[in-house]
Amino acid sequence: MMPPRDFPISELRVVKLRFDSDRSRWQEELMHESQVETYLKAKLELHFLPGENPHNKKQATPLWEARVAKLGSPTSYWHTSPGLHAGDEGAYIIPTYSGKRLWAHPDLLASEKEAEELEAEFD
């Protein structure tokens, strides 16, 4: 399904993926909110179940976590202005937020649960 041709910025989403091969690096894609579910389903097929690239029959790098974030309203901050003062001459940016988790690898969930249990022991 194609996204609408014209839509407000508020309907854009940043989908962030990180893979088992480099858990510290996030891959980010910008898309219309109507595309997020389809995109995630495809990524899970390729990188989790069955986890095989159908074109070369090789195992794909496992997906570790997927998140989605909304974009904020365009705004200017003091640290985007020359001279580092608040004012109209600052660059307007569209902030992104950390968003919410869409999916996590079962091993990640298990390690988080272990960490919570250990933390609870010391509380």
Biopython code that builds the backbone (N, CA, C, O; Angstrom):
import numpy as np
from Bio.PDB.StructureBuilder import StructureBuilder

atoms = [
    (1, "MET", "N", (0.841, -1.178, 0.000)),
    (1, "MET", "CA", (0.000, 0.000, 0.000)),
    (1, "MET", "C", (0.888, 1.244, 0.000)),
    (1, "MET", "O", (1.782, 1.382, 0.835)),
    (2, "MET", "N", (0.638, 2.112, -0.912)),
    (2, "MET", "CA", (1.391, 3.360, -1.005)),
    (2, "MET", "C", (0.921, 4.326, 0.076)),
    (2, "MET", "O", (-0.261, 4.362, 0.416)),
    (3, "PRO", "N", (1.860, 5.114, 0.617)),
    (3, "PRO", "CA", (1.449, 6.150, 1.578)),
    (3, "PRO", "C", (0.782, 7.298, 0.827)),
    (3, "PRO", "O", (0.901, 7.386, -0.395)),
    (4, "PRO", "N", (0.083, 8.178, 1.540)),
    (4, "PRO", "CA", (-0.510, 9.346, 0.874)),
    (4, "PRO", "C", (0.575, 10.186, 0.198)),
    (4, "PRO", "O", (1.720, 10.215, 0.648)),
    (5, "ARG", "N", (0.212, 10.850, -0.858)),
    (5, "ARG", "CA", (1.191, 11.684, -1.572)),
    (5, "ARG", "C", (1.603, 12.887, -0.744)),
    (5, "ARG", "O", (2.787, 13.213, -0.655)),
    (6, "ASP", "N", (0.628, 13.544, -0.140)),
    (6, "ASP", "CA", (0.891, 14.721, 0.692)),
    (6, "ASP", "C", (0.346, 14.435, 2.078)),
    (6, "ASP", "O", (-0.789, 13.985, 2.236)),
    (7, "PHE", "N", (1.159, 14.699, 3.064)),
    (7, "PHE", "CA", (0.726, 14.473, 4.439)),
    (7, "PHE", "C", (1.535, 15.373, 5.370)),
    (7, "PHE", "O", (2.632, 15.807, 5.019)),
    (8, "PRO", "N", (1.001, 15.649, 6.539)),
    (8, "PRO", "CA", (1.722, 16.503, 7.490)),
    (8, "PRO", "C", (2.926, 15.777, 8.100)),
    (8, "PRO", "O", (2.944, 14.550, 8.199)),
    (9, "ILE", "N", (3.908, 16.544, 8.495)),
    (9, "ILE", "CA", (5.100, 15.995, 9.149)),
    (9, "ILE", "C", (4.724, 15.144, 10.359)),
    (9, "ILE", "O", (5.421, 14.184, 10.686)),
    (10, "SER", "N", (3.640, 15.490, 11.012)),
    (10, "SER", "CA", (3.236, 14.754, 12.221)),
    (10, "SER", "C", (2.928, 13.283, 11.935)),
    (10, "SER", "O", (2.852, 12.481, 12.865)),
    (11, "GLU", "N", (2.747, 12.915, 10.653)),
    (11, "GLU", "CA", (2.476, 11.525, 10.299)),
    (11, "GLU", "C", (3.742, 10.749, 9.935)),
    (11, "GLU", "O", (3.675, 9.560, 9.622)),
    (12, "LEU", "N", (4.895, 11.420, 9.977)),
    (12, "LEU", "CA", (6.162, 10.730, 9.731)),
    (12, "LEU", "C", (6.610, 9.995, 10.993)),
    (12, "LEU", "O", (6.363, 10.447, 12.111)),
    (13, "ARG", "N", (7.267, 8.864, 10.797)),
    (13, "ARG", "CA", (7.819, 8.090, 11.908)),
    (13, "ARG", "C", (9.268, 7.748, 11.592)),
    (13, "ARG", "O", (9.639, 7.538, 10.437)),
    (14, "VAL", "N", (10.070, 7.697, 12.633)),
    (14, "VAL", "CA", (11.437, 7.216, 12.525)),
    (14, "VAL", "C", (11.433, 5.804, 13.086)),
    (14, "VAL", "O", (11.150, 5.604, 14.268)),
    (15, "VAL", "N", (11.743, 4.829, 12.250)),
    (15, "VAL", "CA", (11.845, 3.449, 12.714)),
    (15, "VAL", "C", (13.326, 3.163, 12.903)),
    (15, "VAL", "O", (14.131, 3.344, 11.990)),
    (16, "LYS", "N", (13.672, 2.713, 14.103)),
    (16, "LYS", "CA", (15.064, 2.457, 14.462)),
    (16, "LYS", "C", (15.240, 0.958, 14.679)),
    (16, "LYS", "O", (14.491, 0.333, 15.431)),
    (17, "LEU", "N", (16.242, 0.394, 14.009)),
    (17, "LEU", "CA", (16.548, -1.023, 14.137)),
    (17, "LEU", "C", (17.987, -1.175, 14.599)),
    (17, "LEU", "O", (18.866, -0.413, 14.196)),
    (18, "ARG", "N", (18.218, -2.171, 15.451)),
    (18, "ARG", "CA", (19.605, -2.541, 15.748)),
    (18, "ARG", "C", (19.697, -4.055, 15.647)),
    (18, "ARG", "O", (18.759, -4.788, 15.958)),
    (19, "PHE", "N", (20.855, -4.484, 15.203)),
    (19, "PHE", "CA", (21.057, -5.885, 14.887)),
    (19, "PHE", "C", (22.056, -6.520, 15.847)),
    (19, "PHE", "O", (22.863, -5.835, 16.475)),
    (20, "ASP", "N", (21.984, -7.836, 15.944)),
    (20, "ASP", "CA", (22.831, -8.585, 16.858)),
    (20, "ASP", "C", (24.317, -8.386, 16.557)),
    (20, "ASP", "O", (25.144, -8.435, 17.467)),
    (21, "SER", "N", (24.655, -8.163, 15.302)),
    (21, "SER", "CA", (26.059, -8.018, 14.914)),
    (21, "SER", "C", (26.707, -6.745, 15.455)),
    (21, "SER", "O", (27.925, -6.708, 15.632)),
    (22, "ASP", "N", (25.928, -5.709, 15.719)),
    (22, "ASP", "CA", (26.453, -4.452, 16.272)),
    (22, "ASP", "C", (25.333, -3.792, 17.068)),
    (22, "ASP", "O", (24.628, -2.912, 16.573)),
    (23, "ARG", "N", (25.190, -4.233, 18.292)),
    (23, "ARG", "CA", (24.063, -3.791, 19.126)),
    (23, "ARG", "C", (24.140, -2.321, 19.516)),
    (23, "ARG", "O", (23.149, -1.763, 19.986)),
    (24, "SER", "N", (25.285, -1.684, 19.334)),
    (24, "SER", "CA", (25.415, -0.277, 19.723)),
    (24, "SER", "C", (24.997, 0.665, 18.589)),
    (24, "SER", "O", (24.817, 1.860, 18.821)),
    (25, "ARG", "N", (24.844, 0.152, 17.387)),
    (25, "ARG", "CA", (24.526, 0.994, 16.229)),
    (25, "ARG", "C", (23.062, 0.823, 15.829)),
    (25, "ARG", "O", (22.565, -0.296, 15.705)),
    (26, "TRP", "N", (22.390, 1.943, 15.633)),
    (26, "TRP", "CA", (20.993, 1.942, 15.199)),
    (26, "TRP", "C", (20.928, 2.314, 13.727)),
    (26, "TRP", "O", (21.597, 3.247, 13.284)),
    (27, "GLN", "N", (20.121, 1.580, 12.974)),
    (27, "GLN", "CA", (19.789, 1.938, 11.594)),
    (27, "GLN", "C", (18.451, 2.654, 11.657)),
    (27, "GLN", "O", (17.513, 2.151, 12.277)),
    (28, "GLU", "N", (18.345, 3.810, 11.033)),
    (28, "GLU", "CA", (17.114, 4.596, 11.103)),
    (28, "GLU", "C", (16.523, 4.788, 9.715)),
    (28, "GLU", "O", (17.233, 5.061, 8.747)),
    (29, "GLU", "N", (15.218, 4.639, 9.642)),
    (29, "GLU", "CA", (14.476, 4.859, 8.401)),
    (29, "GLU", "C", (13.315, 5.802, 8.707)),
    (29, "GLU", "O", (12.691, 5.709, 9.764)),
    (30, "LEU", "N", (13.037, 6.692, 7.790)),
    (30, "LEU", "CA", (11.940, 7.643, 7.930)),
    (30, "LEU", "C", (10.818, 7.202, 7.000)),
    (30, "LEU", "O", (11.052, 6.956, 5.817)),
    (31, "MET", "N", (9.587, 7.102, 7.534)),
    (31, "MET", "CA", (8.467, 6.642, 6.709)),
    (31, "MET", "C", (7.147, 7.171, 7.232)),
    (31, "MET", "O", (7.053, 7.642, 8.366)),
    (32, "HIS", "N", (6.128, 7.088, 6.390)),
    (32, "HIS", "CA", (4.780, 7.450, 6.793)),
    (32, "HIS", "C", (4.289, 6.419, 7.808)),
    (32, "HIS", "O", (4.633, 5.241, 7.719)),
    (33, "GLU", "N", (3.489, 6.865, 8.764)),
    (33, "GLU", "CA", (3.007, 5.983, 9.825)),
    (33, "GLU", "C", (2.258, 4.765, 9.296)),
    (33, "GLU", "O", (2.243, 3.723, 9.951)),
    (34, "SER", "N", (1.644, 4.876, 8.136)),
    (34, "SER", "CA", (0.901, 3.749, 7.562)),
    (34, "SER", "C", (1.819, 2.626, 7.071)),
    (34, "SER", "O", (1.352, 1.521, 6.797)),
    (35, "GLN", "N", (3.115, 2.902, 6.961)),
    (35, "GLN", "CA", (4.064, 1.930, 6.437)),
    (35, "GLN", "C", (4.807, 1.143, 7.517)),
    (35, "GLN", "O", (5.460, 0.144, 7.213)),
    (36, "VAL", "N", (4.716, 1.578, 8.758)),
    (36, "VAL", "CA", (5.519, 0.994, 9.839)),
    (36, "VAL", "C", (5.239, -0.494, 10.026)),
    (36, "VAL", "O", (6.179, -1.286, 10.105)),
    (37, "GLU", "N", (3.988, -0.887, 10.098)),
    (37, "GLU", "CA", (3.646, -2.289, 10.349)),
    (37, "GLU", "C", (4.166, -3.202, 9.229)),
    (37, "GLU", "O", (4.742, -4.255, 9.502)),
    (38, "THR", "N", (3.963, -2.799, 7.984)),
    (38, "THR", "CA", (4.426, -3.592, 6.842)),
    (38, "THR", "C", (5.947, -3.714, 6.858)),
    (38, "THR", "O", (6.491, -4.796, 6.639)),
    (39, "TYR", "N", (6.623, -2.609, 7.115)),
    (39, "TYR", "CA", (8.081, -2.585, 7.170)),
    (39, "TYR", "C", (8.595, -3.526, 8.259)),
    (39, "TYR", "O", (9.523, -4.302, 8.031)),
    (40, "LEU", "N", (7.988, -3.451, 9.435)),
    (40, "LEU", "CA", (8.438, -4.302, 10.539)),
    (40, "LEU", "C", (8.203, -5.783, 10.222)),
    (40, "LEU", "O", (9.060, -6.619, 10.507)),
    (41, "LYS", "N", (7.063, -6.106, 9.641)),
    (41, "LYS", "CA", (6.794, -7.506, 9.272)),
    (41, "LYS", "C", (7.870, -8.028, 8.321)),
    (41, "LYS", "O", (8.359, -9.145, 8.492)),
    (42, "ALA", "N", (8.236, -7.236, 7.334)),
    (42, "ALA", "CA", (9.264, -7.653, 6.374)),
    (42, "ALA", "C", (10.612, -7.835, 7.063)),
    (42, "ALA", "O", (11.320, -8.807, 6.802)),
    (43, "LYS", "N", (10.964, -6.904, 7.938)),
    (43, "LYS", "CA", (12.251, -7.009, 8.646)),
    (43, "LYS", "C", (12.285, -8.234, 9.555)),
    (43, "LYS", "O", (13.319, -8.891, 9.671)),
    (44, "LEU", "N", (11.161, -8.545, 10.201)),
    (44, "LEU", "CA", (11.118, -9.731, 11.060)),
    (44, "LEU", "C", (11.247, -11.016, 10.233)),
    (44, "LEU", "O", (11.908, -11.961, 10.664)),
    (45, "GLU", "N", (10.624, -11.059, 9.054)),
    (45, "GLU", "CA", (10.772, -12.231, 8.190)),
    (45, "GLU", "C", (12.224, -12.417, 7.768)),
    (45, "GLU", "O", (12.736, -13.536, 7.763)),
    (46, "LEU", "N", (12.878, -11.329, 7.418)),
    (46, "LEU", "CA", (14.264, -11.410, 6.948)),
    (46, "LEU", "C", (15.246, -11.656, 8.086)),
    (46, "LEU", "O", (16.201, -12.416, 7.930)),
    (47, "HIS", "N", (15.015, -11.014, 9.232)),
    (47, "HIS", "CA", (16.026, -11.028, 10.291)),
    (47, "HIS", "C", (15.647, -11.810, 11.541)),
    (47, "HIS", "O", (16.387, -11.778, 12.524)),
    (48, "PHE", "N", (14.507, -12.517, 11.535)),
    (48, "PHE", "CA", (14.152, -13.310, 12.709)),
    (48, "PHE", "C", (13.546, -14.651, 12.307)),
    (48, "PHE", "O", (14.193, -15.688, 12.455)),
    (49, "LEU", "N", (12.322, -14.645, 11.805)),
    (49, "LEU", "CA", (11.684, -15.898, 11.380)),
    (49, "LEU", "C", (11.201, -15.769, 9.954)),
    (49, "LEU", "O", (10.288, -14.976, 9.724)),
    (50, "PRO", "N", (11.718, -16.457, 9.008)),
    (50, "PRO", "CA", (12.684, -17.536, 9.158)),
    (50, "PRO", "C", (14.132, -17.061, 9.306)),
    (50, "PRO", "O", (15.003, -17.843, 9.689)),
    (51, "GLY", "N", (14.396, -15.778, 9.003)),
    (51, "GLY", "CA", (15.749, -15.254, 9.195)),
    (51, "GLY", "C", (16.702, -15.588, 8.064)),
    (51, "GLY", "O", (17.920, -15.567, 8.238)),
    (52, "GLU", "N", (16.147, -15.894, 6.914)),
    (52, "GLU", "CA", (16.968, -16.266, 5.765)),
    (52, "GLU", "C", (16.646, -15.345, 4.594)),
    (52, "GLU", "O", (15.485, -15.038, 4.324)),
    (53, "ASN", "N", (17.693, -14.914, 3.912)),
    (53, "ASN", "CA", (17.514, -14.099, 2.720)),
    (53, "ASN", "C", (17.007, -15.017, 1.604)),
    (53, "ASN", "O", (17.715, -15.944, 1.211)),
    (54, "PRO", "N", (15.798, -14.780, 1.084)),
    (54, "PRO", "CA", (15.236, -15.686, 0.069)),
    (54, "PRO", "C", (15.959, -15.618, -1.280)),
    (54, "PRO", "O", (15.797, -16.511, -2.111)),
    (55, "HIS", "N", (16.744, -14.581, -1.501)),
    (55, "HIS", "CA", (17.419, -14.423, -2.790)),
    (55, "HIS", "C", (18.750, -15.146, -2.860)),
    (55, "HIS", "O", (19.169, -15.576, -3.934)),
    (56, "ASN", "N", (19.427, -15.286, -1.710)),
    (56, "ASN", "CA", (20.709, -15.995, -1.722)),
    (56, "ASN", "C", (20.736, -17.189, -0.766)),
    (56, "ASN", "O", (21.744, -17.887, -0.666)),
    (57, "LYS", "N", (19.628, -17.417, -0.069)),
    (57, "LYS", "CA", (19.467, -18.548, 0.865)),
    (57, "LYS", "C", (20.463, -18.516, 2.027)),
    (57, "LYS", "O", (20.727, -19.547, 2.647)),
    (58, "LYS", "N", (21.009, -17.351, 2.320)),
    (58, "LYS", "CA", (21.941, -17.211, 3.448)),
    (58, "LYS", "C", (21.206, -16.678, 4.664)),
    (58, "LYS", "O", (20.210, -15.965, 4.546)),
    (59, "GLN", "N", (21.716, -17.039, 5.836)),
    (59, "GLN", "CA", (21.161, -16.552, 7.091)),
    (59, "GLN", "C", (21.388, -15.042, 7.192)),
    (59, "GLN", "O", (22.496, -14.555, 6.965)),
    (60, "ALA", "N", (20.344, -14.321, 7.531)),
    (60, "ALA", "CA", (20.459, -12.863, 7.695)),
    (60, "ALA", "C", (20.894, -12.550, 9.123)),
    (60, "ALA", "O", (20.677, -13.346, 10.036)),
    (61, "THR", "N", (21.501, -11.397, 9.303)),
    (61, "THR", "CA", (21.891, -10.955, 10.639)),
    (61, "THR", "C", (20.640, -10.822, 11.496)),
    (61, "THR", "O", (19.685, -10.166, 11.079)),
    (62, "PRO", "N", (20.617, -11.424, 12.683)),
    (62, "PRO", "CA", (19.418, -11.344, 13.528)),
    (62, "PRO", "C", (19.117, -9.916, 13.994)),
    (62, "PRO", "O", (20.010, -9.158, 14.369)),
    (63, "LEU", "N", (17.846, -9.587, 13.955)),
    (63, "LEU", "CA", (17.371, -8.312, 14.487)),
    (63, "LEU", "C", (17.394, -8.394, 16.009)),
    (63, "LEU", "O", (16.973, -9.393, 16.591)),
    (64, "TRP", "N", (17.888, -7.337, 16.645)),
    (64, "TRP", "CA", (17.976, -7.310, 18.096)),
    (64, "TRP", "C", (16.829, -6.512, 18.706)),
    (64, "TRP", "O", (16.259, -6.912, 19.721)),
    (65, "GLU", "N", (16.492, -5.383, 18.086)),
    (65, "GLU", "CA", (15.425, -4.535, 18.629)),
    (65, "GLU", "C", (14.912, -3.589, 17.553)),
    (65, "GLU", "O", (15.657, -3.175, 16.665)),
    (66, "ALA", "N", (13.627, -3.251, 17.645)),
    (66, "ALA", "CA", (13.014, -2.274, 16.735)),
    (66, "ALA", "C", (12.220, -1.280, 17.572)),
    (66, "ALA", "O", (11.483, -1.662, 18.481)),
    (67, "ARG", "N", (12.380, -0.008, 17.252)),
    (67, "ARG", "CA", (11.658, 1.065, 17.934)),
    (67, "ARG", "C", (11.046, 1.994, 16.895)),
    (67, "ARG", "O", (11.497, 2.045, 15.750)),
    (68, "VAL", "N", (10.018, 2.726, 17.303)),
    (68, "VAL", "CA", (9.426, 3.738, 16.433)),
    (68, "VAL", "C", (9.280, 5.025, 17.231)),
    (68, "VAL", "O", (8.935, 5.008, 18.412)),
    (69, "ALA", "N", (9.549, 6.137, 16.562)),
    (69, "ALA", "CA", (9.474, 7.435, 17.231)),
    (69, "ALA", "C", (8.724, 8.429, 16.350)),
    (69, "ALA", "O", (8.792, 8.381, 15.121)),
    (70, "LYS", "N", (8.016, 9.317, 17.008)),
    (70, "LYS", "CA", (7.361, 10.427, 16.320)),
    (70, "LYS", "C", (8.353, 11.569, 16.196)),
    (70, "LYS", "O", (9.358, 11.628, 16.905)),
    (71, "LEU", "N", (8.051, 12.464, 15.289)),
    (71, "LEU", "CA", (8.832, 13.687, 15.155)),
    (71, "LEU", "C", (8.158, 14.790, 15.948)),
    (71, "LEU", "O", (6.932, 14.842, 16.046)),
    (72, "GLY", "N", (8.961, 15.663, 16.507)),
    (72, "GLY", "CA", (8.415, 16.800, 17.226)),
    (72, "GLY", "C", (8.114, 17.948, 16.278)),
    (72, "GLY", "O", (8.350, 17.852, 15.073)),
    (73, "SER", "N", (7.599, 19.013, 16.820)),
    (73, "SER", "CA", (7.311, 20.214, 16.026)),
    (73, "SER", "C", (8.609, 20.966, 15.755)),
    (73, "SER", "O", (9.482, 21.027, 16.621)),
    (74, "PRO", "N", (8.744, 21.542, 14.552)),
    (74, "PRO", "CA", (9.944, 22.327, 14.263)),
    (74, "PRO", "C", (10.131, 23.423, 15.312)),
    (74, "PRO", "O", (9.199, 24.146, 15.662)),
    (75, "THR", "N", (11.344, 23.516, 15.788)),
    (75, "THR", "CA", (11.629, 24.495, 16.836)),
    (75, "THR", "C", (13.084, 24.920, 16.761)),
    (75, "THR", "O", (13.899, 24.267, 16.108)),
    (76, "SER", "N", (13.402, 26.002, 17.424)),
    (76, "SER", "CA", (14.766, 26.517, 17.482)),
    (76, "SER", "C", (15.181, 26.611, 18.943)),
    (76, "SER", "O", (14.392, 27.016, 19.796)),
    (77, "TYR", "N", (16.406, 26.242, 19.222)),
    (77, "TYR", "CA", (16.936, 26.301, 20.584)),
    (77, "TYR", "C", (18.133, 27.244, 20.611)),
    (77, "TYR", "O", (18.695, 27.580, 19.568)),
    (78, "TRP", "N", (18.512, 27.662, 21.797)),
    (78, "TRP", "CA", (19.671, 28.538, 21.925)),
    (78, "TRP", "C", (20.919, 27.885, 21.326)),
    (78, "TRP", "O", (21.767, 28.579, 20.765)),
    (79, "HIS", "N", (21.038, 26.568, 21.437)),
    (79, "HIS", "CA", (22.245, 25.888, 20.951)),
    (79, "HIS", "C", (22.214, 25.640, 19.441)),
    (79, "HIS", "O", (23.118, 25.002, 18.901)),
    (80, "THR", "N", (21.173, 26.143, 18.753)),
    (80, "THR", "CA", (21.141, 26.086, 17.286)),
    (80, "THR", "C", (21.327, 27.482, 16.691)),
    (80, "THR", "O", (21.202, 27.671, 15.481)),
    (81, "SER", "N", (21.625, 28.457, 17.554)),
    (81, "SER", "CA", (21.780, 29.853, 17.123)),
    (81, "SER", "C", (23.240, 30.270, 17.195)),
    (81, "SER", "O", (23.905, 30.015, 18.199)),
    (82, "PRO", "N", (23.748, 30.906, 16.148)),
    (82, "PRO", "CA", (25.101, 31.466, 16.240)),
    (82, "PRO", "C", (25.186, 32.413, 17.438)),
    (82, "PRO", "O", (24.263, 33.190, 17.682)),
    (83, "GLY", "N", (26.257, 32.352, 18.160)),
    (83, "GLY", "CA", (26.414, 33.166, 19.362)),
    (83, "GLY", "C", (25.794, 32.491, 20.581)),
    (83, "GLY", "O", (25.936, 32.978, 21.702)),
    (84, "LEU", "N", (25.113, 31.382, 20.365)),
    (84, "LEU", "CA", (24.494, 30.575, 21.428)),
    (84, "LEU", "C", (23.540, 31.368, 22.318)),
    (84, "LEU", "O", (23.548, 31.246, 23.543)),
    (85, "HIS", "N", (22.717, 32.184, 21.658)),
    (85, "HIS", "CA", (21.672, 32.932, 22.343)),
    (85, "HIS", "C", (20.332, 32.580, 21.712)),
    (85, "HIS", "O", (20.256, 32.311, 20.514)),
    (86, "ALA", "N", (19.299, 32.582, 22.503)),
    (86, "ALA", "CA", (17.957, 32.333, 21.962)),
    (86, "ALA", "C", (17.593, 33.459, 21.018)),
    (86, "ALA", "O", (17.887, 34.626, 21.279)),
    (87, "GLY", "N", (16.959, 33.104, 19.931)),
    (87, "GLY", "CA", (16.556, 34.149, 18.993)),
    (87, "GLY", "C", (16.072, 33.555, 17.696)),
    (87, "GLY", "O", (16.133, 32.346, 17.473)),
    (88, "ASP", "N", (15.586, 34.444, 16.840)),
    (88, "ASP", "CA", (15.016, 34.003, 15.572)),
    (88, "ASP", "C", (16.056, 33.540, 14.559)),
    (88, "ASP", "O", (15.698, 32.922, 13.556)),
    (89, "GLU", "N", (17.343, 33.826, 14.799)),
    (89, "GLU", "CA", (18.358, 33.476, 13.809)),
    (89, "GLU", "C", (18.841, 32.030, 13.948)),
    (89, "GLU", "O", (19.699, 31.593, 13.181)),
    (90, "GLY", "N", (18.313, 31.301, 14.893)),
    (90, "GLY", "CA", (18.716, 29.911, 15.088)),
    (90, "GLY", "C", (18.156, 28.980, 14.028)),
    (90, "GLY", "O", (17.130, 29.265, 13.409)),
    (91, "ALA", "N", (18.838, 27.873, 13.828)),
    (91, "ALA", "CA", (18.361, 26.847, 12.899)),
    (91, "ALA", "C", (17.143, 26.151, 13.507)),
    (91, "ALA", "O", (17.124, 25.814, 14.691)),
    (92, "TYR", "N", (16.151, 25.951, 12.685)),
    (92, "TYR", "CA", (14.967, 25.220, 13.139)),
    (92, "TYR", "C", (15.197, 23.740, 12.881)),
    (92, "TYR", "O", (15.567, 23.336, 11.779)),
    (93, "ILE", "N", (14.971, 22.941, 13.911)),
    (93, "ILE", "CA", (15.167, 21.498, 13.809)),
    (93, "ILE", "C", (13.844, 20.791, 14.095)),
    (93, "ILE", "O", (12.931, 21.357, 14.696)),
    (94, "ILE", "N", (13.769, 19.566, 13.657)),
    (94, "ILE", "CA", (12.613, 18.728, 13.958)),
    (94, "ILE", "C", (13.130, 17.615, 14.872)),
    (94, "ILE", "O", (13.747, 16.663, 14.397)),
    (95, "PRO", "N", (12.885, 17.727, 16.157)),
    (95, "PRO", "CA", (13.432, 16.731, 17.079)),
    (95, "PRO", "C", (12.736, 15.374, 16.935)),
    (95, "PRO", "O", (11.570, 15.293, 16.547)),
    (96, "THR", "N", (13.473, 14.326, 17.255)),
    (96, "THR", "CA", (12.879, 12.993, 17.338)),
    (96, "THR", "C", (12.937, 12.557, 18.793)),
    (96, "THR", "O", (13.792, 13.003, 19.559)),
    (97, "TYR", "N", (12.046, 11.709, 19.146)),
    (97, "TYR", "CA", (11.971, 11.232, 20.523)),
    (97, "TYR", "C", (12.379, 9.769, 20.568)),
    (97, "TYR", "O", (12.417, 9.106, 19.531)),
    (98, "SER", "N", (12.681, 9.262, 21.740)),
    (98, "SER", "CA", (13.156, 7.885, 21.858)),
    (98, "SER", "C", (12.097, 6.889, 21.403)),
    (98, "SER", "O", (12.434, 5.789, 20.965)),
    (99, "GLY", "N", (10.855, 7.248, 21.498)),
    (99, "GLY", "CA", (9.792, 6.406, 20.980)),
    (99, "GLY", "C", (9.489, 5.200, 21.831)),
    (99, "GLY", "O", (9.817, 5.147, 23.017)),
    (100, "LYS", "N", (8.853, 4.228, 21.198)),
    (100, "LYS", "CA", (8.476, 3.033, 21.933)),
    (100, "LYS", "C", (9.029, 1.803, 21.232)),
    (100, "LYS", "O", (9.280, 1.804, 20.026)),
    (101, "ARG", "N", (9.205, 0.782, 22.003)),
    (101, "ARG", "CA", (9.706, -0.468, 21.458)),
    (101, "ARG", "C", (8.590, -1.157, 20.696)),
    (101, "ARG", "O", (7.475, -1.305, 21.198)),
    (102, "LEU", "N", (8.901, -1.577, 19.480)),
    (102, "LEU", "CA", (7.954, -2.336, 18.666)),
    (102, "LEU", "C", (8.181, -3.833, 18.828)),
    (102, "LEU", "O", (7.237, -4.624, 18.823)),
    (103, "TRP", "N", (9.470, -4.214, 18.974)),
    (103, "TRP", "CA", (9.822, -5.618, 19.034)),
    (103, "TRP", "C", (11.214, -5.740, 19.637)),
    (103, "TRP", "O", (12.046, -4.848, 19.475)),
    (104, "ALA", "N", (11.465, -6.837, 20.328)),
    (104, "ALA", "CA", (12.796, -7.121, 20.857)),
    (104, "ALA", "C", (13.054, -8.617, 20.746)),
    (104, "ALA", "O", (12.143, -9.431, 20.898)),
    (105, "HIS", "N", (14.299, -8.963, 20.482)),
    (105, "HIS", "CA", (14.715, -10.357, 20.388)),
    (105, "HIS", "C", (14.463, -11.024, 21.742)),
    (105, "HIS", "O", (14.699, -10.402, 22.778)),
    (106, "PRO", "N", (13.994, -12.260, 21.760)),
    (106, "PRO", "CA", (13.733, -12.942, 23.038)),
    (106, "PRO", "C", (14.940, -12.968, 23.976)),
    (106, "PRO", "O", (14.769, -12.915, 25.194)),
    (107, "ASP", "N", (16.151, -13.049, 23.435)),
    (107, "ASP", "CA", (17.352, -13.036, 24.292)),
    (107, "ASP", "C", (17.518, -11.685, 24.985)),
    (107, "ASP", "O", (17.951, -11.629, 26.136)),
    (108, "LEU", "N", (17.180, -10.605, 24.297)),
    (108, "LEU", "CA", (17.240, -9.272, 24.903)),
    (108, "LEU", "C", (16.225, -9.176, 26.032)),
    (108, "LEU", "O", (16.539, -8.682, 27.115)),
    (109, "LEU", "N", (15.020, -9.643, 25.781)),
    (109, "LEU", "CA", (13.984, -9.603, 26.820)),
    (109, "LEU", "C", (14.393, -10.429, 28.038)),
    (109, "LEU", "O", (14.158, -10.023, 29.176)),
    (110, "ALA", "N", (15.005, -11.586, 27.795)),
    (110, "ALA", "CA", (15.447, -12.438, 28.901)),
    (110, "ALA", "C", (16.539, -11.761, 29.709)),
    (110, "ALA", "O", (16.534, -11.829, 30.938)),
    (111, "SER", "N", (17.482, -11.102, 29.027)),
    (111, "SER", "CA", (18.565, -10.429, 29.756)),
    (111, "SER", "C", (18.037, -9.234, 30.546)),
    (111, "SER", "O", (18.521, -8.955, 31.643)),
    (112, "GLU", "N", (17.048, -8.527, 29.998)),
    (112, "GLU", "CA", (16.451, -7.413, 30.739)),
    (112, "GLU", "C", (15.709, -7.930, 31.972)),
    (112, "GLU", "O", (15.765, -7.321, 33.040)),
    (113, "LYS", "N", (15.022, -9.048, 31.812)),
    (113, "LYS", "CA", (14.301, -9.627, 32.950)),
    (113, "LYS", "C", (15.290, -10.054, 34.029)),
    (113, "LYS", "O", (15.050, -9.828, 35.215)),
    (114, "GLU", "N", (16.400, -10.671, 33.626)),
    (114, "GLU", "CA", (17.446, -11.061, 34.578)),
    (114, "GLU", "C", (17.976, -9.847, 35.328)),
    (114, "GLU", "O", (18.147, -9.887, 36.546)),
    (115, "ALA", "N", (18.233, -8.776, 34.599)),
    (115, "ALA", "CA", (18.771, -7.551, 35.207)),
    (115, "ALA", "C", (17.763, -6.986, 36.208)),
    (115, "ALA", "O", (18.148, -6.543, 37.290)),
    (116, "GLU", "N", (16.486, -7.000, 35.857)),
    (116, "GLU", "CA", (15.450, -6.511, 36.789)),
    (116, "GLU", "C", (15.378, -7.370, 38.043)),
    (116, "GLU", "O", (15.212, -6.844, 39.143)),
    (117, "GLU", "N", (15.503, -8.686, 37.891)),
    (117, "GLU", "CA", (15.467, -9.579, 39.037)),
    (117, "GLU", "C", (16.659, -9.363, 39.957)),
    (117, "GLU", "O", (16.526, -9.378, 41.181)),
    (118, "LEU", "N", (17.849, -9.159, 39.341)),
    (118, "LEU", "CA", (19.031, -8.875, 40.140)),
    (118, "LEU", "C", (18.891, -7.553, 40.881)),
    (118, "LEU", "O", (19.244, -7.443, 42.055)),
    (119, "GLU", "N", (18.378, -6.569, 40.188)),
    (119, "GLU", "CA", (18.163, -5.256, 40.803)),
    (119, "GLU", "C", (17.212, -5.363, 41.972)),
    (119, "GLU", "O", (17.428, -4.751, 43.018)),
    (120, "ALA", "N", (16.151, -6.145, 41.795)),
    (120, "ALA", "CA", (15.151, -6.327, 42.860)),
    (120, "ALA", "C", (15.754, -6.996, 44.083)),
    (120, "ALA", "O", (15.341, -6.716, 45.208)),
    (121, "GLU", "N", (16.732, -7.883, 43.876)),
    (121, "GLU", "CA", (17.415, -8.559, 44.997)),
    (121, "GLU", "C", (18.128, -7.552, 45.893)),
    (121, "GLU", "O", (18.186, -7.722, 47.111)),
    (122, "PHE", "N", (18.674, -6.496, 45.273)),
    (122, "PHE", "CA", (19.469, -5.530, 46.032)),
    (122, "PHE", "C", (18.664, -4.354, 46.537)),
    (122, "PHE", "O", (19.205, -3.490, 47.226)),
    (123, "ASP", "N", (17.416, -4.301, 46.220)),
    (123, "ASP", "CA", (16.554, -3.202, 46.715)),
    (123, "ASP", "C", (16.031, -3.496, 48.096)),
    (123, "ASP", "O", (15.296, -2.688, 48.663)),
]
sb = StructureBuilder()
sb.init_structure("model")
sb.init_model(0)
sb.init_chain("A")
sb.init_seg("    ")
for serial, (resi, resn, name, xyz) in enumerate(atoms, 1):
    if name == "N":
        sb.init_residue(resn, " ", resi, " ")
    sb.init_atom(name, np.array(xyz, "f"), 0.0, 1.0, " ", f" {name:<3s}", serial, name[0])
structure = sb.get_structure()
